[in-house]
Amino acid sequence: DTAVSQTPKYLVTQMGNDKSIKCEQNLGHDTMYWYKQDSKKFLKIMFSYNNKELIINETVPNRFSPKSPDKAHLNLHINSLELGDSAVYFCASSQNRGEAFFGQGTRLTVV
Amino acid sequence: KQEVTQIPAALSVPEGENLVLNCSFTDSAIYNLQWFRQDPGKGLTSLLLIQSSQREQTSGRLNASLDKSSGRSTLYIAASQPGDSATYLCAAGSGAGSYQLTFGKGTKLSVIP
């Protein structure tokens, strides 16, 4: 009964590959987010969706494409992976501007 | 653009001590401020959410205060325990049409038995 769940937890892949990370929330929230935590542990927002509509699209390479098939799901697809994409990616959700709940993170390693 | 700073970056205290973690933000037009805990290799656990109209929130041994006008929040931990060892992150919620949490870089707390 995990509130925000991400899969996979670990992802090791070669440069140039395309990969996806999936996120699901069972809290009934209307807003979902993707955050990136870099090697220095700094968390920065990438995208946010409200009721399946893209709200925030920070200066992220267009190799990153979020997709929200419904309110409970927000997936992240990454094309042509680069070494610099290695990081921990966190999905989160909130109801409007309420308390945010985070998933366990996906540690992506590009080799 | 909102910027969040946390001081100190690291803190080591003996078990049983009370301690205060500091957070400051540059744009006082926030909707709320949220404190999280992150254990190594784990996700973020929400500790406390303070709405912009509130001055403080309490949960067990944790008390968070908010002074919106001065752009400051503090997290007070009473009677610290080794299990409190973790990185504590504060995040300011702001952005009228594009709400987001802006995070500080965290304070790494070590409670020594």
Backbone of each chain as ProteinMPNN parsed JSONL, in Angstrom:
{"seq_chain_A": "DTAVSQTPKYLVTQMGNDKSIKCEQNLGHDTMYWYKQDSKKFLKIMFSYNNKELIINETVPNRFSPKSPDKAHLNLHINSLELGDSAVYFCASSQNRGEAFFGQGTRLTVV", "coords_chain_A": {"N_chain_A": [[0.817, -1.199, 0.0], [2.014, 1.165, -0.734], [2.366, 4.683, -0.965], [3.466, 6.43, -2.989], [4.939, 5.019, -5.644], [7.781, 3.888, -7.408], [9.244, 2.492, -10.316], [11.976, 1.186, -12.179], [13.846, 0.487, -9.118], [16.574, 0.548, -9.261], [18.659, 1.263, -12.042], [20.746, 0.4, -14.509], [22.498, 1.231, -17.33], [23.668, 1.465, -20.743], [25.405, 4.13, -22.413], [23.574, 6.043, -24.764], [21.365, 4.434, -24.889], [17.741, 4.069, -24.594], [15.477, 4.676, -21.983], [12.887, 4.058, -19.536], [11.192, 5.318, -16.658], [8.83, 4.467, -14.254], [6.006, 5.78, -12.474], [3.657, 5.699, -9.874], [0.854, 6.826, -8.016], [-1.23, 6.341, -5.184], [-2.773, 8.041, -3.774], [-4.739, 9.68, -4.591], [-4.085, 12.2, -5.432], [-3.83, 15.302, -7.31], [-1.678, 16.384, -8.54], [1.502, 15.708, -9.863], [5.044, 15.117, -9.784], [8.394, 15.243, -11.116], [11.586, 14.983, -9.799], [15.103, 15.627, -9.757], [17.944, 14.325, -8.227], [21.146, 15.244, -7.791], [24.685, 14.305, -7.888], [25.69, 15.653, -5.746], [23.689, 15.593, -3.998], [21.7, 17.451, -4.349], [18.393, 18.48, -4.806], [16.293, 19.031, -7.539], [13.599, 20.41, -9.339], [12.1, 18.891, -12.196], [9.818, 18.383, -13.841], [6.274, 19.085, -13.635], [2.962, 17.878, -13.327], [-0.467, 18.579, -13.549], [-3.487, 17.178, -13.091], [-3.062, 15.628, -15.432], [-2.045, 17.534, -17.111], [0.719, 19.286, -18.377], [2.561, 21.365, -16.317], [4.934, 22.462, -15.259], [7.997, 22.729, -16.841], [11.079, 22.503, -16.552], [14.402, 23.715, -17.368], [15.276, 21.309, -18.937], [16.97, 18.857, -20.842], [15.591, 18.058, -24.067], [15.618, 15.394, -24.45], [14.464, 14.208, -22.364], [11.294, 13.11, -21.628], [8.236, 13.511, -20.187], [5.302, 11.607, -19.391], [1.88, 11.454, -18.811], [-0.48, 9.274, -18.397], [-2.789, 9.111, -16.89], [-4.298, 10.599, -13.939], [-3.079, 9.309, -11.83], [-0.639, 8.345, -12.594], [2.675, 9.019, -13.655], [5.079, 8.964, -15.941], [8.532, 8.768, -16.9], [10.437, 9.208, -19.677], [13.546, 8.647, -21.17], [15.64, 9.518, -23.707], [18.474, 8.489, -25.661], [20.603, 8.19, -23.673], [23.0, 9.821, -21.566], [26.245, 10.08, -19.951], [26.115, 12.074, -18.021], [23.521, 11.989, -17.18], [23.287, 10.331, -15.108], [22.002, 9.868, -11.943], [19.778, 10.276, -9.105], [16.396, 9.828, -9.488], [13.404, 11.221, -8.499], [9.995, 10.7, -7.956], [7.043, 12.473, -7.109], [4.022, 13.424, -5.358], [1.191, 15.575, -4.824], [-1.702, 17.118, -3.349], [-3.122, 19.673, -4.901], [-1.569, 22.459, -3.581], [-0.598, 21.124, -1.404], [0.749, 18.932, 1.145], [3.619, 17.23, 0.091], [4.416, 14.028, -1.159], [6.924, 11.637, -1.525], [8.386, 9.238, -3.763], [10.474, 6.278, -3.541], [12.656, 6.671, -5.081], [14.672, 6.372, -8.058], [17.633, 5.04, -8.906], [19.685, 5.922, -11.358], [22.211, 4.776, -13.406], [24.482, 5.497, -15.814], [26.57, 3.958, -18.064]], "CA_chain_A": [[0.0, 0.0, 0.0], [2.908, 2.31, -0.835], [1.639, 5.84, -1.467], [4.071, 6.783, -4.264], [5.86, 3.938, -5.973], [8.519, 4.055, -8.652], [9.961, 1.318, -10.802], [12.658, 0.326, -11.214], [14.576, 1.171, -8.061], [17.915, 0.713, -9.815], [18.688, 1.139, -13.488], [22.09, 0.546, -15.055], [22.34, 1.128, -18.767], [24.778, 2.014, -21.511], [25.194, 5.384, -23.128], [22.874, 5.958, -26.032], [20.114, 3.685, -24.761], [16.508, 4.755, -24.177], [14.909, 3.99, -20.824], [11.724, 4.687, -18.901], [10.931, 5.132, -15.231], [7.384, 4.584, -14.042], [5.593, 6.262, -11.155], [2.221, 5.605, -9.605], [0.459, 7.238, -6.669], [-2.574, 5.879, -4.825], [-3.266, 9.004, -2.784], [-5.801, 10.489, -5.179], [-3.591, 13.556, -5.657], [-4.025, 15.795, -8.674], [-0.419, 16.911, -9.069], [2.657, 14.812, -9.758], [6.299, 15.805, -10.093], [9.68, 14.552, -11.209], [12.731, 15.721, -9.292], [16.393, 14.979, -9.977], [18.927, 14.566, -7.161], [22.452, 15.05, -8.408], [25.716, 13.626, -7.091], [25.88, 16.423, -4.517], [22.454, 15.393, -3.241], [20.797, 18.583, -4.496], [17.136, 18.14, -5.466], [15.795, 20.09, -8.395], [12.422, 19.98, -10.076], [12.197, 18.742, -13.648], [8.483, 18.526, -14.431], [5.099, 18.817, -12.81], [1.717, 17.686, -14.049], [-1.686, 18.741, -12.774], [-4.586, 16.548, -13.842], [-2.522, 15.171, -16.726], [-1.583, 18.664, -17.918], [2.073, 19.721, -18.032], [2.563, 22.689, -15.692], [6.311, 22.928, -15.154], [8.984, 22.044, -17.659], [12.299, 23.258, -16.315], [15.395, 23.613, -18.443], [15.72, 19.925, -19.008], [17.143, 18.47, -22.255], [14.377, 17.475, -24.618], [15.715, 13.933, -24.43], [13.598, 13.783, -21.272], [9.903, 13.377, -21.952], [7.282, 12.938, -19.244], [3.988, 11.243, -19.944], [0.912, 11.183, -17.759], [-1.661, 8.655, -18.992], [-3.923, 9.466, -16.042], [-3.899, 11.382, -12.756], [-2.333, 8.5, -10.865], [0.611, 7.885, -13.189], [3.544, 9.955, -14.37], [6.263, 8.234, -16.351], [9.621, 9.582, -17.443], [11.182, 8.512, -20.708], [14.797, 9.336, -21.461], [16.263, 9.044, -24.954], [19.907, 8.706, -25.906], [21.168, 8.466, -22.353], [24.378, 10.304, -21.478], [26.857, 9.851, -18.641], [25.667, 13.116, -17.098], [22.152, 11.726, -16.722], [23.366, 9.508, -13.896], [21.461, 10.61, -10.798], [18.603, 9.63, -8.535], [15.19, 10.519, -9.944], [12.312, 11.043, -7.551], [8.634, 11.074, -8.293], [6.314, 12.957, -5.94], [2.665, 13.868, -5.64], [0.529, 16.397, -3.801], [-3.038, 17.584, -3.697], [-2.936, 21.113, -5.08], [-0.294, 22.911, -3.008], [-0.522, 20.512, -0.094], [1.914, 18.146, 1.53], [4.142, 16.408, -0.991], [4.902, 12.707, -0.784], [7.917, 11.215, -2.498], [8.693, 7.837, -3.954], [11.745, 5.822, -2.992], [13.729, 7.078, -5.972], [15.269, 5.456, -9.036], [19.048, 5.374, -9.102], [20.078, 5.665, -12.749], [23.652, 4.815, -13.668], [24.776, 5.36, -17.24], [27.982, 3.543, -18.187]], "C_chain_A": [[0.859, 1.261, 0.0], [2.199, 3.473, -1.506], [2.138, 6.258, -2.854], [5.119, 5.714, -4.565], [6.483, 4.164, -7.334], [9.144, 2.719, -9.031], [10.756, 1.695, -12.044], [13.33, 1.141, -10.123], [16.013, 1.459, -8.504], [17.859, 0.484, -11.319], [20.114, 1.414, -13.949], [21.993, 0.3, -16.552], [23.513, 1.786, -19.477], [24.394, 3.34, -22.151], [24.475, 5.133, -24.438], [21.56, 5.198, -25.966], [18.947, 4.602, -24.394], [15.915, 3.961, -23.014], [13.723, 4.772, -20.274], [11.69, 4.363, -17.412], [9.438, 5.369, -15.018], [7.091, 5.035, -12.622], [4.081, 6.174, -11.031], [1.945, 6.089, -8.186], [-0.987, 6.821, -6.413], [-3.216, 6.787, -3.786], [-4.427, 9.85, -3.318], [-5.39, 11.924, -5.432], [-3.771, 13.972, -7.106], [-2.735, 16.302, -9.314], [0.71, 15.922, -8.824], [3.894, 15.515, -10.29], [7.409, 14.79, -10.37], [10.764, 15.507, -10.721], [13.998, 14.914, -9.594], [17.3, 15.342, -8.806], [20.31, 14.228, -7.716], [23.451, 14.418, -7.437], [26.018, 14.37, -5.791], [24.621, 16.433, -3.663], [21.472, 16.551, -3.361], [19.587, 18.19, -5.323], [16.627, 19.312, -6.285], [14.617, 19.582, -9.206], [12.717, 19.887, -11.572], [10.853, 19.071, -14.287], [7.425, 18.457, -13.338], [3.886, 18.732, -13.717], [0.568, 17.885, -13.076], [-2.838, 18.2, -13.611], [-4.197, 16.242, -15.287], [-2.019, 16.309, -17.615], [-0.203, 19.111, -17.438], [2.043, 21.157, -17.524], [3.965, 23.276, -15.67], [7.192, 22.07, -16.044], [10.261, 22.854, -17.543], [13.287, 23.034, -17.456], [16.037, 22.239, -18.422], [15.913, 19.583, -20.48], [15.895, 17.804, -22.802], [14.492, 15.976, -24.851], [14.841, 13.347, -23.313], [12.16, 14.117, -21.64], [8.995, 12.708, -20.934], [5.989, 12.583, -19.964], [3.067, 10.872, -18.799], [-0.349, 10.601, -18.376], [-2.932, 8.916, -18.201], [-3.385, 10.148, -14.797], [-2.983, 10.628, -11.813], [-0.961, 8.076, -11.361], [1.362, 9.017, -13.879], [4.848, 9.229, -14.665], [7.285, 9.196, -16.943], [10.406, 8.749, -18.44], [12.416, 9.335, -21.063], [15.415, 8.702, -22.705], [17.761, 9.308, -24.939], [20.656, 9.074, -24.628], [22.634, 8.858, -22.423], [24.913, 10.068, -20.065], [26.326, 10.832, -17.598], [24.238, 12.943, -16.601], [22.142, 10.867, -15.465], [22.984, 10.344, -12.679], [20.383, 9.741, -10.162], [17.388, 10.468, -8.923], [14.048, 10.174, -8.995], [10.998, 11.512, -8.158], [7.951, 11.532, -7.002], [4.895, 13.324, -6.348], [2.159, 14.738, -4.499], [-0.878, 16.722, -4.28], [-2.974, 19.106, -3.732], [-1.583, 21.52, -4.514], [-0.131, 22.346, -1.598], [0.762, 19.734, 0.124], [2.325, 17.22, 0.388], [4.677, 15.102, -0.431], [5.788, 12.193, -1.913], [8.013, 9.697, -2.581], [10.08, 7.522, -3.429], [12.931, 6.187, -3.879], [14.161, 5.971, -6.913], [16.705, 5.906, -9.26], [19.457, 4.948, -10.495], [21.581, 5.819, -12.885], [23.864, 4.556, -15.148], [26.263, 5.059, -17.386], [28.425, 3.573, -19.645]], "O_chain_A": [[0.521, 2.271, 0.617], [1.506, 3.283, -2.505], [1.344, 6.422, -3.781], [6.074, 5.541, -3.808], [5.817, 4.574, -8.285], [9.521, 1.924, -8.17], [10.263, 2.45, -12.883], [13.374, 2.369, -10.206], [16.586, 2.492, -8.157], [17.118, -0.368, -11.808], [20.624, 2.524, -13.796], [21.466, -0.723, -16.987], [24.255, 2.567, -18.883], [23.221, 3.624, -22.394], [24.729, 4.147, -25.13], [20.734, 5.298, -26.872], [19.132, 5.736, -23.952], [15.857, 2.732, -23.053], [13.575, 5.97, -20.512], [12.102, 3.288, -16.975], [8.863, 6.332, -15.525], [7.828, 4.717, -11.688], [3.336, 6.523, -11.946], [2.707, 5.797, -7.265], [-1.848, 6.926, -7.286], [-4.084, 6.367, -3.021], [-5.022, 10.637, -2.581], [-6.248, 12.785, -5.627], [-3.853, 13.138, -8.008], [-2.713, 16.614, -10.505], [0.856, 15.375, -7.731], [3.801, 16.4, -11.14], [7.363, 13.646, -9.918], [10.856, 16.657, -11.152], [13.966, 13.686, -9.673], [17.415, 16.511, -8.436], [20.598, 13.082, -8.062], [23.102, 14.047, -6.316], [26.543, 13.783, -4.844], [24.515, 17.206, -2.71], [20.523, 16.644, -2.583], [19.727, 17.632, -6.411], [16.538, 20.438, -5.797], [14.635, 18.456, -9.703], [13.47, 20.684, -12.131], [10.763, 19.93, -15.164], [7.632, 17.868, -12.277], [3.795, 19.42, -14.734], [0.613, 17.428, -11.934], [-3.123, 18.702, -14.698], [-4.923, 16.564, -16.227], [-1.611, 16.07, -18.751], [0.017, 19.293, -16.24], [1.56, 22.057, -18.212], [4.167, 24.439, -16.017], [7.136, 20.841, -16.0], [10.502, 23.772, -18.327], [13.031, 22.264, -18.381], [17.162, 22.044, -17.962], [15.09, 19.984, -21.303], [15.215, 17.069, -22.087], [13.574, 15.355, -25.386], [14.523, 12.158, -23.313], [11.84, 15.27, -21.931], [8.98, 11.482, -20.822], [5.635, 13.167, -20.989], [3.424, 10.078, -17.928], [-1.209, 11.352, -18.836], [-4.026, 8.941, -18.765], [-2.173, 10.266, -14.614], [-2.202, 11.234, -11.08], [-0.191, 7.495, -10.597], [0.781, 9.848, -14.578], [5.621, 8.918, -13.759], [6.949, 10.281, -17.418], [10.971, 7.712, -18.091], [12.343, 10.552, -21.235], [15.678, 7.5, -22.739], [18.241, 10.233, -24.285], [21.262, 10.141, -24.531], [23.407, 8.317, -23.214], [24.15, 9.882, -19.117], [26.115, 10.469, -16.441], [23.794, 13.664, -15.707], [21.099, 10.698, -14.833], [23.572, 11.395, -12.423], [20.111, 8.628, -10.612], [17.366, 11.68, -8.706], [13.766, 9.006, -8.726], [10.913, 12.57, -8.781], [8.259, 11.025, -5.923], [4.603, 13.51, -7.529], [2.633, 14.649, -3.366], [-1.192, 16.61, -5.465], [-2.79, 19.747, -2.698], [-0.556, 20.981, -4.925], [0.406, 23.009, -0.712], [1.729, 19.87, -0.625], [1.497, 16.525, -0.2], [5.306, 15.071, 0.627], [5.45, 12.3, -3.092], [7.76, 8.979, -1.614], [10.778, 8.404, -2.93], [14.083, 6.03, -3.474], [14.032, 4.786, -6.605], [16.957, 7.01, -9.742], [19.563, 3.756, -10.784], [22.152, 6.85, -12.529], [23.468, 3.513, -15.668], [27.11, 5.806, -16.896], [29.576, 3.257, -19.947]]}, "seq_chain_B": "KQEVTQIPAALSVPEGENLVLNCSFTDSAIYNLQWFRQDPGKGLTSLLLIQSSQREQTSGRLNASLDKSSGRSTLYIAASQPGDSATYLCAAGSGAGSYQLTFGKGTKLSVIP", "coords_chain_B": {"N_chain_B": [[13.521, 34.346, -8.457], [13.188, 31.578, -6.408], [15.322, 30.781, -3.716], [16.812, 28.499, -1.498], [18.403, 28.091, 1.568], [20.31, 26.127, 3.779], [21.549, 25.889, 7.001], [23.448, 24.473, 9.678], [25.589, 22.754, 7.236], [26.317, 20.296, 8.105], [25.973, 18.501, 11.158], [26.868, 17.419, 14.333], [25.917, 15.802, 17.223], [25.729, 14.871, 20.71], [23.822, 12.129, 21.956], [20.586, 12.801, 23.257], [20.708, 15.525, 23.35], [19.109, 18.688, 22.659], [18.323, 20.218, 19.538], [18.693, 22.578, 16.824], [17.792, 23.142, 13.515], [18.41, 25.16, 10.719], [16.748, 27.087, 8.199], [16.552, 29.131, 5.372], [14.857, 31.311, 3.084], [14.596, 33.062, -0.019], [12.465, 34.34, -1.332], [9.643, 35.586, 0.016], [7.061, 35.084, -0.664], [5.561, 32.565, -0.237], [3.631, 29.523, -0.311], [3.721, 27.475, 1.453], [5.891, 25.643, 3.73], [7.98, 22.896, 3.848], [9.342, 20.241, 5.732], [11.634, 17.616, 5.382], [12.928, 14.304, 5.819], [15.779, 12.462, 4.91], [17.118, 9.341, 4.599], [20.215, 7.55, 4.093], [20.481, 6.488, 0.759], [17.779, 6.276, 0.478], [14.301, 7.314, -0.004], [12.506, 10.476, 0.33], [11.097, 11.418, 3.39], [8.252, 12.905, 4.562], [8.137, 15.252, 7.145], [7.044, 17.557, 8.464], [4.612, 19.981, 7.578], [4.22, 23.357, 7.09], [1.819, 25.753, 6.738], [1.581, 28.894, 5.006], [0.183, 30.699, 6.546], [0.528, 29.871, 9.078], [2.4, 29.678, 12.182], [3.827, 27.724, 13.467], [4.392, 24.152, 13.646], [3.878, 20.99, 15.135], [5.144, 17.739, 15.772], [5.336, 15.061, 17.632], [8.562, 14.793, 18.885], [9.424, 16.804, 17.297], [9.474, 20.171, 16.227], [8.493, 22.664, 14.127], [9.065, 25.934, 13.02], [7.898, 28.959, 11.467], [8.799, 31.96, 10.003], [7.605, 33.969, 7.953], [7.911, 36.567, 6.963], [10.541, 37.244, 7.445], [11.782, 35.306, 6.054], [12.5, 32.778, 7.11], [12.844, 29.523, 8.593], [12.762, 27.136, 11.208], [13.753, 23.949, 12.432], [13.194, 22.199, 15.23], [14.545, 19.736, 17.227], [13.856, 17.713, 19.835], [15.486, 16.141, 22.59], [17.433, 14.376, 21.229], [18.015, 11.348, 19.343], [19.961, 8.428, 18.39], [18.669, 7.289, 16.184], [17.675, 9.484, 14.886], [19.551, 10.322, 13.17], [20.273, 11.458, 10.014], [19.737, 13.059, 6.818], [18.382, 16.242, 6.752], [15.984, 18.023, 5.045], [14.76, 21.12, 3.909], [12.031, 22.626, 2.218], [10.687, 25.099, 0.203], [7.485, 25.987, -0.74], [6.296, 27.447, -3.564], [5.263, 29.743, -6.23], [2.976, 30.935, -8.368], [1.307, 30.194, -10.697], [2.591, 27.947, -11.253], [3.235, 25.929, -9.201], [5.804, 24.75, -7.083], [8.168, 22.83, -5.177], [11.024, 24.185, -3.762], [14.17, 23.186, -2.927], [16.499, 23.173, -0.146], [20.015, 22.445, 0.378], [20.289, 20.715, 2.413], [20.803, 19.479, 5.802], [23.1, 17.471, 7.289], [22.665, 15.319, 9.833], [24.176, 13.898, 12.631], [23.749, 11.836, 15.328], [25.32, 11.058, 18.174], [25.767, 8.112, 20.0]], "CA_chain_B": [[13.651, 32.906, -8.366], [13.335, 31.155, -5.013], [16.522, 30.063, -3.31], [16.693, 28.016, -0.126], [19.703, 27.815, 2.17], [20.243, 25.45, 5.062], [22.752, 25.991, 7.817], [24.725, 24.139, 9.033], [25.543, 21.666, 6.261], [26.445, 19.072, 8.882], [25.877, 18.748, 12.594], [27.075, 16.212, 15.123], [25.545, 16.085, 18.605], [25.577, 13.675, 21.538], [22.455, 11.691, 22.207], [19.89, 13.468, 24.346], [20.707, 16.988, 23.195], [18.13, 19.366, 21.815], [19.062, 20.887, 18.476], [17.928, 23.404, 15.895], [18.251, 23.221, 12.132], [17.953, 26.419, 10.147], [16.413, 27.146, 6.777], [16.148, 30.471, 4.953], [14.422, 31.372, 1.699], [14.758, 34.432, -0.512], [11.179, 34.91, -1.742], [8.712, 35.328, 1.12], [5.726, 34.772, -1.202], [5.439, 31.112, -0.266], [2.363, 28.955, 0.131], [4.011, 26.62, 2.6], [7.261, 25.186, 3.869], [7.907, 21.493, 4.247], [10.578, 19.618, 6.191], [11.742, 16.209, 5.038], [14.087, 13.544, 6.274], [16.257, 11.495, 3.93], [18.124, 8.396, 5.055], [21.104, 7.199, 2.972], [19.962, 5.564, -0.24], [16.317, 6.166, 0.584], [13.52, 8.449, -0.468], [12.238, 11.545, 1.275], [9.956, 11.226, 4.283], [7.733, 14.195, 5.017], [8.09, 15.388, 8.598], [6.101, 18.599, 8.862], [4.241, 20.983, 6.584], [3.685, 24.569, 7.701], [1.178, 26.635, 5.773], [2.114, 30.268, 5.112], [-0.57, 31.434, 7.572], [0.844, 29.298, 10.386], [3.692, 30.059, 12.773], [4.571, 26.521, 13.817], [3.744, 22.853, 13.62], [4.565, 20.056, 16.024], [4.871, 16.323, 15.631], [6.2, 14.35, 18.569], [9.726, 15.556, 19.363], [9.782, 17.788, 16.275], [8.699, 21.403, 16.159], [8.969, 23.531, 13.055], [8.509, 27.277, 13.058], [7.999, 29.7, 10.204], [8.702, 33.418, 10.006], [7.541, 34.22, 6.52], [8.374, 37.914, 6.613], [12.007, 37.279, 7.456], [12.267, 34.244, 5.192], [13.212, 31.794, 7.902], [12.167, 28.434, 9.276], [13.658, 26.305, 12.005], [13.282, 22.643, 12.871], [13.703, 21.908, 16.557], [14.438, 18.328, 17.594], [14.084, 17.569, 21.274], [16.007, 14.869, 23.111], [17.85, 13.647, 20.016], [18.324, 9.916, 19.451], [20.761, 7.966, 17.238], [17.78, 7.062, 15.05], [17.394, 10.75, 14.21], [20.644, 10.58, 12.226], [19.77, 11.481, 8.642], [19.825, 14.397, 6.231], [17.113, 16.959, 6.873], [15.81, 18.943, 3.93], [13.59, 21.979, 3.922], [11.594, 22.977, 0.872], [9.71, 26.186, 0.16], [6.49, 25.813, -1.796], [5.928, 28.748, -4.124], [4.971, 29.744, -7.675], [1.523, 31.13, -8.477], [0.686, 29.312, -11.683], [3.447, 26.767, -11.437], [3.692, 25.619, -7.85], [6.837, 23.741, -6.949], [9.003, 22.874, -3.979], [12.439, 24.488, -3.967], [14.859, 22.556, -1.807], [17.839, 23.503, 0.285], [20.955, 21.343, 0.172], [20.156, 19.791, 3.52], [21.717, 19.408, 6.946], [23.35, 16.083, 7.654], [22.7, 15.226, 11.282], [24.676, 12.668, 13.246], [23.53, 11.807, 16.769], [26.3, 10.107, 18.682], [25.267, 7.425, 21.216]], "C_chain_B": [[13.942, 32.521, -6.917], [14.644, 30.43, -4.798], [16.41, 29.722, -1.844], [18.08, 27.623, 0.379], [19.505, 27.148, 3.512], [21.591, 25.509, 5.752], [22.498, 25.307, 9.159], [24.554, 23.023, 8.0], [25.632, 20.32, 6.963], [26.484, 19.43, 10.352], [26.03, 17.42, 13.315], [26.806, 16.552, 16.583], [25.508, 14.79, 19.405], [24.103, 13.381, 21.788], [21.854, 12.443, 23.403], [19.834, 14.984, 24.221], [19.525, 17.463, 22.375], [18.905, 20.115, 20.737], [18.109, 21.636, 17.551], [18.595, 23.401, 14.531], [17.625, 24.458, 11.5], [17.735, 26.347, 8.645], [16.024, 28.586, 6.452], [15.788, 30.439, 3.475], [14.353, 32.829, 1.258], [13.438, 35.105, -0.871], [10.139, 34.568, -0.688], [7.299, 34.992, 0.64], [5.574, 33.259, -1.359], [4.033, 30.699, 0.145], [2.566, 28.123, 1.394], [5.499, 26.303, 2.65], [7.193, 23.778, 4.448], [9.288, 21.009, 4.66], [10.512, 18.122, 5.89], [12.965, 15.616, 5.732], [14.478, 12.582, 5.152], [17.362, 10.642, 4.557], [18.969, 7.966, 3.855], [20.476, 6.175, 2.036], [18.445, 5.416, -0.241], [15.634, 7.397, 0.009], [13.348, 9.495, 0.614], [10.994, 11.223, 2.086], [9.51, 12.591, 4.783], [7.621, 14.196, 6.537], [6.999, 16.36, 9.032], [5.849, 19.522, 7.678], [3.671, 22.171, 7.339], [3.082, 25.425, 6.602], [1.668, 28.063, 6.016], [1.418, 31.078, 6.203], [-0.246, 30.949, 8.984], [2.211, 29.759, 10.865], [4.514, 28.826, 13.131], [3.699, 25.287, 13.698], [4.567, 21.913, 14.481], [4.158, 18.637, 15.688], [5.847, 15.583, 16.53], [7.322, 15.233, 19.095], [10.151, 16.658, 18.394], [8.858, 19.0, 16.362], [9.304, 22.277, 15.084], [8.293, 24.887, 13.175], [8.728, 27.962, 11.719], [7.827, 31.188, 10.472], [8.781, 33.855, 8.559], [8.154, 35.568, 6.154], [9.889, 38.009, 6.581], [12.614, 36.163, 6.618], [13.018, 33.165, 5.94], [12.285, 30.731, 8.467], [13.204, 27.68, 10.095], [12.969, 24.986, 12.326], [13.992, 22.333, 14.174], [13.472, 20.423, 16.842], [14.796, 18.207, 19.068], [14.637, 16.183, 21.584], [16.448, 13.948, 21.979], [18.255, 12.204, 20.343], [19.176, 9.503, 18.257], [19.914, 7.726, 15.995], [17.378, 8.327, 14.316], [18.471, 11.077, 13.18], [20.142, 10.412, 10.799], [20.098, 12.854, 8.072], [18.438, 15.019, 6.265], [17.058, 18.04, 5.808], [14.612, 19.84, 4.18], [13.287, 22.399, 2.492], [10.507, 24.028, 0.954], [8.766, 25.964, -1.01], [6.034, 27.164, -2.319], [5.692, 28.627, -5.626], [3.482, 29.798, -7.9], [0.889, 30.139, -9.451], [1.433, 28.015, -11.871], [4.078, 26.405, -10.111], [4.763, 24.54, -7.882], [7.518, 23.897, -5.599], [10.43, 23.17, -4.402], [13.182, 24.046, -2.724], [16.155, 23.262, -1.447], [18.729, 22.287, 0.079], [21.008, 20.393, 1.356], [21.165, 19.99, 4.631], [21.854, 17.947, 7.317], [23.578, 16.001, 9.153], [23.231, 13.876, 11.729], [24.466, 12.791, 14.751], [24.378, 10.681, 17.335], [25.783, 9.469, 19.964], [26.152, 7.706, 22.423]], "O_chain_B": [[14.839, 33.078, -6.285], [15.033, 29.573, -5.592], [15.97, 30.54, -1.036], [18.826, 26.915, -0.297], [18.643, 27.548, 4.295], [22.63, 25.216, 5.161], [21.439, 25.522, 9.749], [23.486, 22.419, 7.908], [25.092, 19.323, 6.482], [26.953, 20.498, 10.745], [25.402, 16.425, 12.955], [27.399, 17.485, 17.123], [25.28, 13.722, 18.839], [23.265, 14.282, 21.823], [22.52, 12.684, 24.41], [19.035, 15.648, 24.882], [19.008, 16.748, 21.517], [20.012, 20.593, 20.984], [16.908, 21.371, 17.501], [19.799, 23.626, 14.407], [16.452, 24.758, 11.723], [18.442, 25.643, 7.925], [15.245, 29.196, 7.186], [16.336, 29.648, 2.707], [14.085, 33.719, 2.064], [13.308, 36.321, -0.727], [9.788, 33.402, -0.512], [6.435, 34.653, 1.449], [5.472, 32.745, -2.473], [3.336, 31.427, 0.852], [1.709, 28.075, 2.277], [6.259, 26.645, 1.744], [6.458, 23.507, 5.397], [10.285, 21.329, 4.014], [9.496, 17.462, 6.107], [13.881, 16.318, 6.16], [13.618, 11.966, 4.523], [18.397, 11.152, 4.985], [18.494, 8.01, 2.72], [19.999, 5.127, 2.472], [17.902, 4.525, -0.893], [16.273, 8.367, -0.4], [13.961, 9.415, 1.679], [9.97, 10.81, 1.542], [10.3, 13.34, 5.359], [7.082, 13.266, 7.136], [6.144, 16.031, 9.855], [6.747, 19.806, 6.885], [2.746, 22.019, 8.137], [3.765, 25.782, 5.642], [2.117, 28.391, 7.114], [1.991, 32.033, 6.729], [-0.69, 31.541, 9.968], [3.063, 30.172, 10.077], [5.744, 28.864, 13.105], [2.471, 25.354, 13.655], [5.791, 22.021, 14.551], [3.003, 18.358, 15.365], [7.036, 15.489, 16.228], [7.073, 16.289, 19.677], [11.129, 17.363, 18.644], [7.647, 18.878, 16.543], [10.493, 22.594, 15.126], [7.086, 24.971, 13.406], [9.616, 27.598, 10.947], [6.848, 31.62, 11.081], [9.86, 34.08, 8.011], [8.842, 35.685, 5.14], [10.456, 38.761, 5.788], [13.836, 36.083, 6.487], [14.05, 32.683, 5.474], [11.12, 30.986, 8.774], [14.374, 27.599, 9.719], [11.748, 24.928, 12.471], [15.217, 22.218, 14.226], [12.356, 19.92, 16.716], [15.9, 18.556, 19.486], [14.301, 15.196, 20.93], [15.891, 12.864, 21.799], [18.749, 11.89, 21.426], [19.127, 10.155, 17.214], [20.381, 7.935, 14.875], [16.796, 8.253, 13.234], [18.314, 12.016, 12.4], [19.645, 9.349, 10.427], [20.666, 13.705, 8.757], [17.452, 14.403, 5.86], [17.965, 18.864, 5.686], [13.561, 19.369, 4.616], [14.189, 22.511, 1.661], [9.528, 23.871, 1.682], [9.208, 25.775, -2.144], [5.441, 27.945, -1.575], [5.889, 27.567, -6.22], [2.784, 28.815, -7.652], [0.035, 29.341, -9.066], [0.972, 27.103, -12.557], [5.284, 26.549, -9.915], [4.651, 23.551, -8.605], [7.452, 24.95, -4.966], [10.983, 22.506, -5.278], [12.87, 24.47, -1.612], [16.819, 23.862, -2.293], [18.262, 21.228, -0.34], [21.698, 19.375, 1.306], [22.228, 20.58, 4.44], [20.872, 17.268, 7.619], [24.552, 16.54, 9.678], [22.78, 12.834, 11.253], [24.946, 13.737, 15.376], [24.179, 9.509, 17.016], [25.406, 10.168, 20.904], [25.879, 7.211, 23.517]]}, "name": "protein", "num_of_chains": 2, "seq": "DTAVSQTPKYLVTQMGNDKSIKCEQNLGHDTMYWYKQDSKKFLKIMFSYNNKELIINETVPNRFSPKSPDKAHLNLHINSLELGDSAVYFCASSQNRGEAFFGQGTRLTVVKQEVTQIPAALSVPEGENLVLNCSFTDSAIYNLQWFRQDPGKGLTSLLLIQSSQREQTSGRLNASLDKSSGRSTLYIAASQPGDSATYLCAAGSGAGSYQLTFGKGTKLSVIP"}
